[in-house]
Amino acid sequence: MSFAHGYPFDPGYGYDLERLLAIEPPPEPDDFDSFWRARYARALAVQPDPRLRVSSLAHPGFRVLDLEYGSTDGVRIRGWLLTPLQVPARLGLVLGHGYGGIDGPPLELPRPDAVYLIPCFRGLGLSRHAPISDDPNWHVLHDIQDRDRYVLGGCVDDVWTGVSALLQCQPELEGHLGYAGISLGGGIGALAMAWDGRIARGHLEVPTFGHQPLRLDLPCVGSGEAVRRFVRGQGRVPDTLRYYDAALAARYIRQPVHIAAALFDPAVPPPGQFAIHNALPGDRRLFLLAAGHFDHPDRRRQQRELLRELWAFFAPL
């Protein structure tokens, strides 16, 4: 798949679908599993104490509430909680945003009968938190030299504590929770779902952080390029990146996963996206996008088809 573009590199990276589907995850650290299980236990011990108030924002199908809850390291996460106006709530979905940030709840949502918890990840949007930069090129580097303090680990914590907050707000939805994340939120979602059995199924759209060694070889215009520049400047790859690989985490995911992966993407190279998909050991569904992070004439039609698939995918919840 190719489009006319002005990038100084090929956003298809020379891969056809056959090659993309053959990518395997890199070797994992011996303590990968124990590192993440310990981190999950720490996040599970946090009492999120969710606080809600009626929002000034409006949505045609949902009541919008401003949300704030506690996450790890004393960070307060802000965002929104949406509850359906016309139908009873049957499921809960946590939504993860991309590095472009999020100014409010999306208008197009996969199900009208869901409660949506929409957090802004720490350091970004409503959850700005000094000294974390809200510039994606710096955010992705925050504490990258320390695997225990790396900001992306905190963002995963924000999903786990967000699930806890959602269950405190809507306890009747226990056992009926899902996750849907795009780009940054897709990679974070893979890292979160691998260890959190409270999330029954998940959707990852153009997910990032897949296959870190390969990712470091591929130029892009996204946060991955900031990491590539950092590695070139340091002259070495931080060991931290071995633990923050969504393709490695995908090997531990036992829930059904729906992935929308792109054949052409200047921001998140497709080989990393497919590395995540290919590593999933169980029930996995693949939706092929012509392009990600790139506007094209067929984009709106594909997004409508994707929403229809997600309506059905989340129905078992």
C-alpha positions in Angstrom: 0.0 0.0 0.0 1.4 3.4 -1.0 0.2 7.0 -1.1 1.7 10.2 -2.5 3.5 11.9 0.4 6.3 14.3 1.3 8.1 12.2 3.9 11.9 11.6 3.3 11.3 7.9 4.0 8.8 5.2 2.9 6.0 4.9 5.5 5.4 1.4 4.2 9.0 0.5 4.9 9.2 -2.0 2.1 7.0 -4.5 3.8 4.0 -6.3 2.2 1.3 -8.0 4.2 3.1 -11.4 4.0 6.3 -10.0 5.5 4.4 -8.0 8.1 2.6 -11.2 9.3 5.9 -13.0 9.6 7.5 -10.6 12.1 8.2 -12.2 15.5 8.8 -10.5 18.8 12.4 -9.9 20.0 13.9 -11.9 22.9 12.6 -10.8 26.3 14.4 -10.2 29.6 14.4 -13.1 32.0 12.5 -11.1 34.6 10.0 -9.4 32.2 7.1 -11.3 33.7 8.0 -10.7 37.3 8.8 -7.0 36.7 5.3 -6.4 35.3 3.4 -8.5 37.8 5.1 -6.6 40.7 4.2 -3.4 39.0 0.6 -4.4 38.7 0.3 -5.5 42.3 1.6 -2.0 43.3 -1.0 -0.3 41.2 -3.8 -2.6 42.5 -3.0 -1.4 46.0 -3.8 2.2 45.2 -7.1 3.5 46.3 -8.1 5.8 43.4 -10.8 7.7 45.3 -12.6 8.8 42.1 -14.3 12.2 42.1 -17.0 13.2 39.7 -18.8 16.4 38.8 -21.1 17.4 36.0 -19.0 18.6 33.0 -19.5 21.7 30.9 -19.0 19.4 27.9 -21.9 17.7 26.2 -22.4 14.5 24.2 -25.6 13.6 22.3 -25.8 10.1 23.7 -24.2 10.3 27.1 -24.1 12.2 30.3 -20.6 13.7 30.6 -18.9 13.9 34.0 -15.5 15.4 34.8 -13.4 12.7 36.4 -10.4 12.8 38.7 -8.7 9.8 40.4 -5.5 8.8 42.1 -2.8 6.8 40.4 0.6 5.6 41.5 3.3 8.0 42.9 0.6 10.3 44.1 -0.3 11.4 40.6 -3.9 12.6 40.0 -5.4 11.6 36.7 -8.1 13.7 35.1 -10.5 12.9 32.3 -14.2 12.1 31.8 -16.7 9.4 32.7 -19.6 9.0 30.2 -22.8 7.1 31.1 -25.5 6.3 28.5 -28.6 8.5 28.4 -31.0 6.3 26.4 -30.2 2.7 27.4 -29.1 0.8 30.5 -25.3 0.3 30.8 -24.2 -3.2 29.9 -20.4 -2.8 29.8 -17.6 -0.5 30.7 -14.8 0.6 28.4 -11.6 2.4 29.3 -10.3 4.5 26.3 -6.6 5.2 25.7 -5.7 8.3 23.6 -2.8 8.9 21.3 0.2 11.3 21.7 -1.9 14.0 20.0 -3.7 14.2 23.3 -7.4 14.5 23.9 -9.5 17.7 24.5 -12.8 15.9 25.2 -14.7 12.7 24.8 -14.9 11.4 21.2 -18.2 11.8 19.5 -17.9 8.4 17.7 -18.0 5.6 20.2 -18.4 1.9 19.5 -21.3 1.1 21.7 -24.3 3.2 23.0 -24.8 1.0 26.0 -21.3 1.4 27.5 -19.9 3.5 30.4 -16.7 5.1 29.1 -13.8 6.0 31.4 -11.5 8.4 29.4 -8.3 9.3 31.2 -5.6 11.7 30.1 -2.4 9.8 30.7 -0.1 11.4 33.3 1.8 14.4 32.0 -0.6 15.0 29.1 -3.8 17.0 28.6 -5.8 17.5 31.8 -3.3 15.3 33.6 -0.3 17.7 33.1 2.1 17.0 35.9 5.4 18.8 36.4 8.2 17.9 35.8 6.8 15.6 33.0 6.8 17.5 29.7 3.5 17.5 27.7 5.5 17.6 24.5 5.4 14.0 23.1 9.0 14.2 22.0 10.1 14.9 25.6 7.3 13.0 27.4 8.4 9.7 25.8 11.9 10.2 27.2 11.0 11.1 30.8 13.0 8.9 33.1 13.8 6.5 30.3 17.1 5.5 32.0 15.1 4.0 34.9 12.7 1.1 34.2 10.9 1.6 37.5 10.3 5.3 37.0 9.9 5.5 33.2 6.8 7.6 32.3 5.3 4.9 30.1 5.1 2.6 33.2 3.2 5.3 34.9 0.8 5.5 32.0 0.2 1.8 32.3 -0.5 2.3 36.0 -3.0 5.0 35.0 -5.0 2.3 33.1 -4.9 -0.1 36.0 -6.0 2.5 38.5 -8.5 3.7 36.0 -10.1 0.3 35.9 -10.2 0.4 39.7 -11.8 3.8 39.6 -14.4 2.6 37.0 -15.3 -0.4 39.2 -15.7 1.9 42.2 -18.1 4.1 40.2 -19.9 1.3 38.5 -19.4 -1.9 40.6 -22.2 -3.7 38.7 -19.9 -3.8 35.6 -17.4 -6.1 37.2 -16.7 -8.9 34.7 -17.9 -6.7 31.8 -15.0 -4.4 31.2 -13.0 -3.8 28.0 -10.2 -1.5 26.8 -9.8 0.4 23.5 -6.7 2.4 22.7 -5.1 4.1 19.7 -1.4 4.7 19.0 0.1 5.6 22.4 -3.0 4.2 24.0 -2.7 1.1 21.9 0.8 0.2 23.1 -0.1 1.2 26.7 -3.2 -1.0 26.4 -1.1 -4.1 25.4 1.2 -3.6 28.3 -1.8 -3.2 30.7 -4.0 -6.0 29.4 -1.2 -8.6 29.7 -1.4 -8.5 33.5 -4.9 -7.3 34.3 -7.6 -10.0 34.1 -10.3 -7.5 35.0 -10.1 -6.3 31.4 -12.1 -9.0 29.5 -11.2 -8.0 25.9 -9.4 -5.2 24.2 -9.0 -3.2 20.9 -5.7 -1.8 19.9 -5.6 0.6 16.9 -2.2 1.3 15.3 -0.5 0.4 18.6 3.0 1.7 19.3 6.0 0.3 21.3 6.0 -2.9 19.3 9.4 -4.7 18.8 11.7 -2.0 20.2 14.9 -3.2 18.4 13.1 -3.1 15.0 11.5 0.2 15.9 14.8 1.8 16.5 15.9 0.9 13.0 12.9 2.6 11.3 12.6 6.4 10.8 9.2 8.0 11.6 7.6 11.3 12.6 6.2 10.0 15.9 7.5 9.7 19.4 9.6 6.7 18.2 11.8 9.2 16.3 12.5 11.1 19.6 13.6 7.8 21.1 15.8 7.0 18.0 17.5 10.5 18.3 18.1 9.9 22.0 19.7 6.5 21.4 21.9 7.9 18.7 23.0 10.8 21.0 23.7 8.4 23.9 25.4 5.9 21.8 23.6 3.0 23.5 20.0 1.6 23.9 18.6 2.0 27.4 17.9 -1.4 29.0 14.5 0.1 30.0 13.2 -0.3 26.4 13.4 -4.1 26.7 10.7 -4.0 29.3 8.5 -1.6 27.5 7.9 -3.6 24.4 4.2 -4.1 23.6 5.0 -7.2 21.3 6.6 -8.9 24.3 3.6 -8.0 26.5 1.2 -9.4 23.8 2.6 -12.9 24.4 1.0 -12.8 27.9 -2.4 -11.5 26.8 -5.0 -14.2 27.2 -8.1 -12.1 26.5 -9.6 -11.7 23.0 -7.9 -8.8 21.2 -9.0 -6.8 18.1 -6.2 -5.0 16.3 -6.5 -2.4 13.6 -3.1 -2.3 12.0 -2.0 -0.1 9.1 0.0 -1.0 6.0 1.3 2.6 5.7 2.0 4.8 8.7 4.6 7.6 9.0 4.1 7.9 12.8 4.0 4.3 14.0 5.9 2.0 11.6 3.6 -0.9 10.6 6.3 -3.6 11.4 5.9 -2.7 15.1 2.1 -2.8 14.9 2.1 -6.2 13.3 4.7 -7.5 15.8 2.1 -6.9 18.5 -0.6 -8.7 16.5 1.6 -11.7 15.6 2.7 -12.2 19.2 -0.9 -12.7 20.5 -1.3 -16.3 21.4 -5.1 -16.6 21.6 -8.2 -15.1 20.1 -7.1 -12.3 17.8 -8.9 -10.3 15.1 -7.1 -8.2 12.5 -8.7 -5.2 10.8 -6.4 -3.9 8.0 -6.2 -0.2 7.7 -4.9 1.3 4.4 -3.0 3.9 6.4 -2.6 5.2 10.0 -1.8 8.7 11.1 -2.4 9.8 7.5 -5.5 11.2 5.8 -6.6 9.6 2.6 -9.9 9.4 0.6 -11.0 6.1 2.0 -10.3 6.9 5.7 -13.8 7.8 6.7 -15.3 4.6 5.2 -12.7 2.4 6.9 -13.4 4.1 10.3 -17.1 3.4 9.9 -16.4 -0.2 9.1 -14.1 -0.4 12.1 -16.7 1.0 14.5 -19.2 -1.6 13.2 -16.7 -4.4 13.9 -16.0 -3.0 17.4 -19.8 -2.9 18.1 -19.9 -6.7 17.5 -16.5 -7.4 19.1 -17.5 -5.9 22.5 -21.0 -7.4 22.4 -20.1 -10.5 24.5 -19.3 -8.2 27.5 
